[in-house]
Amino acid sequence: MLREILIIVIKKFIHQFASPKTYFYQVNRLYPWLLYISLSIYVFAIIWGLFFTPKDFVQGHSYRIIYFHVPASFIAQSLYAAMAISSAVFLIWRVKLAAYLARSIAPVGAMVTFIALASGSIWGIPTWGTWWEWDARITSTLILFIMYLGLISLHNSFNNFDKADKLFSYLSIIGFVQIPIIKKSVDWWSSLHQPASITISDKPSIDPSMLYPLFMAMIGFAGLVACIVILSSKVQIYIREKNKNWVKDYV
Amino acid sequence: MELLLILKNEALKLVKKTRAWLGPILIFILIMVAFPLTVELTSNNLSDAFYPVLFISILLVMMLATEDIFLEDYEDGTLELFFISEKSLSQWVFLKIFMHWLFIGVPISLLGAFFNIGANNDLASSLMLFPALLIATYIFLILFCFGNSLSLTKGSVLGTLITLPLTLPILVVLGKLNTAIIFNISYFEFLILLFGILSIIIFAFPAIISRIIKTHLE
C-alpha cells in the first residue's frame, strides 16, 4: 500500500515537474539564487587561485589558467553526458521537456568546448611552445566541438520540431561514445597533454593549495553554465510553447 | 526465403545502377593512382604516406557510396511500404548495407591490399591489411548509412558532417594497426578491437537506422 502511494506521488511529481510550465516557473525562482551563489564562488576561487596560491615549480605563473581551462573542459564533457541522458529520457518516456533541455544544452556545450580549446591553446604557448598540436586529447575535444555543431545543424535543418527532436536524440546518444574516448585519450595514446590530475580512484596529484581553489572554480563554473542552460532552455520553451496560453499570459 | 528475395532485389538494383558501386571503386583507384604523383618518388616517402592516404580514401569513398543510399527508396515509396507492412525494416536495412558492402567494400579492400603490394613490396603486410580493410569498410559504410538516414531529405552534406566525427576513432585504431603492421607488433589486438566494434554496430545500427527512417515517415 505504502509502496503504491509512493509510486503515485513520485509519478505525480515527475509528471508535474516534467511539464514545461512548472519547470519554467521553478527555474525562474531558482535562477537568481544559482547565479549569485555560483558567481560568488567562482570569483572567490579565481581570486584565491590567481593571488593566493604559490606559483608552479615548472610552469611558473602560467599554470593559473587552470582555474579557467579545467572547469571548461570538465563541463564541456559533462554537458554532453547531460544532453545524451536528456535525449534518452525523451526517447524512452516521451518527456518533451527533456527534448527541450537536450536542444538547449547543445549551443552552451559548443561554447564551453570552444572555451576549453581556446584556453588550452593559450596555455600551450608557455608550456608546450605551440598553440596547437594534433594530440589525442586536443583532437578529440575538437571532435566534440564539431559534434555539438553537427547536432545544432541537424536540429535546425528540420521545421518539424518533433522530428528534429527525435533525430537529434538518436545522434546525441550515439555520439556519447566520444566522451569515454576523450576521457581516456591521455591514457590510451602517447600524448603531449598531461594525464588526469584528479581521479576518483587515486589521490590527486595537485598540491592542496592549488587543488581547493580548483574545486571551487569547478563548482562555480558549473553553476554559471547551469544558469546559461536555464536561459537557453527558457528560449526553447518560448519558441516551442509560444501558442500556449500560459506563455502568452507570462509574456 | 524472403531474406534471399530482398538480397536478390538489392543486388539487381545495384547491378542496374552501375554508377552507385562502380563510381566509388573508380574514384578509389584514381586516388590511389594519383597520390604517388604528389609525393617525391623515393620509395620511403611513398610507403610512409601510403597507409594514411589509403585509410582516408577508403573513408571518402564509403562516404560517396552511401550518398543517397535510402533516398531513392524513400522517394519511390519502398520505405513507406515497409513501414505499413509487417515486414522488418531493420532486416531490410541490414541486408541493404550488406549488399553495398559486397559490391563496394569487398572490391575496395581487395584493391587496397593490392596497392599495398605496389607501395611496400610486401605480400605479408597486404595479407594482414586485407581483413582490417574488410572490417573497416563495413564499419564506415554502417556509420555513413546512419548519418544519411538522419539527413534523409536534407542532402548528404549534413549527413556527412554529423557522421564524420564518429568515424575518427576508427581511423585512430586503423592508424595504430598500421603502426603494428609496420613494426610487426600486437597486430591482432587492433584487429580484434575493430571486429568487436563491428560485431556491436552490425546489429545495433540497422535497428537504430530503421527507427530513424520510421521517424521520417511518421
Contacts between the chains, C-beta under 8 A, distances in Angstrom:
chain1	res1	chain2	res2	distance
A	136	B	172	7.7
A	139	B	168	7.8
A	140	B	168	7.9
A	143	B	165	4.6
A	143	B	168	5.6
A	144	B	165	7.9
A	146	B	161	8.0
A	146	B	164	7.6
A	146	B	165	5.2
A	147	B	162	7.9
A	147	B	165	4.7
A	150	B	161	5.2
A	150	B	162	3.9
A	150	B	165	6.7
A	151	B	162	7.2
A	153	B	158	6.2
A	153	B	161	6.5
A	153	B	162	7.3
A	154	B	150	6.2
A	154	B	151	6.9
A	154	B	158	6.5
A	154	B	162	5.5
A	157	B	151	7.1
A	157	B	154	4.8
A	157	B	158	5.9
A	158	B	154	7.5
A	163	B	215	5.8
A	163	B	216	7.1
A	163	B	218	7.4
A	166	B	212	7.9
A	166	B	215	4.6
A	167	B	150	5.2
A	167	B	212	6.4
A	167	B	215	6.2
A	170	B	150	6.9
A	170	B	208	6.3
A	170	B	211	7.0
A	170	B	212	5.7
A	170	B	215	7.9
A	171	B	150	6.0
A	171	B	162	5.9
A	174	B	146	7.0
A	174	B	166	6.8
A	174	B	208	7.1
A	175	B	165	7.1
A	175	B	166	6.7
A	177	B	166	7.1
A	177	B	169	7.3
A	178	B	165	6.8
A	178	B	166	7.7
A	178	B	169	7.5
A	181	B	169	5.5
A	189	B	172	7.6
